[in-house]
């Protein structure tokens, strides 16, 4: 997947989740829904600009974005006190689907290791990466450890025996390890380079670019 295609993929997945939440929580909020609608229009413009890099996903992006815009426009004109109804469908997610059920319990979430490694290097929390793969931040943390992309942390609580025979419990606070250590100055330089290379990129496209960049 090319750099431009990966950036659009990350931006599309984030925007799809954002619009879905907005259509459930911001019905009738004209100002906020118009902001989301403009984000869809901006991404549609970028999809058109880089269509040669997108292959068959080009049609999926444009059809889905068109549906989002129509639903946002409709929601902006709907009174806020409407009863709850099933949410709209924007077509398929381009994230990897869940695996088939194996035995009892919830099926194991299928997460592409290459995409996860790319996203885990970005200035982004596990919860944000979880939104892209439609799972929790804890699932992302466990999968990072399973794949050797992040070291396992200490147990939250350990019981130790002292010399006098008594026991004491030692607690270890968790530390987030998936945030980039990039300094503010280096981030400013990176943003300037992105603007130079892609002058038409807006905020969401820049976010997508940073998500897939090895920072």
Secondary structure as UniProt FT lines:
FT   HELIX           3..25
FT   TURN            27..28
FT   HELIX           30..49
FT   HELIX           51..53
FT   TURN            54..56
FT   HELIX           57..76
FT   TURN            80..81
FT   HELIX           113..120
FT   HELIX           126..133
FT   HELIX           137..146
FT   TURN            147..148
FT   STRAND          157..161
FT   TURN            163..164
FT   STRAND          167..171
FT   HELIX           184..197
FT   TURN            199..200
FT   HELIX           203..212
//
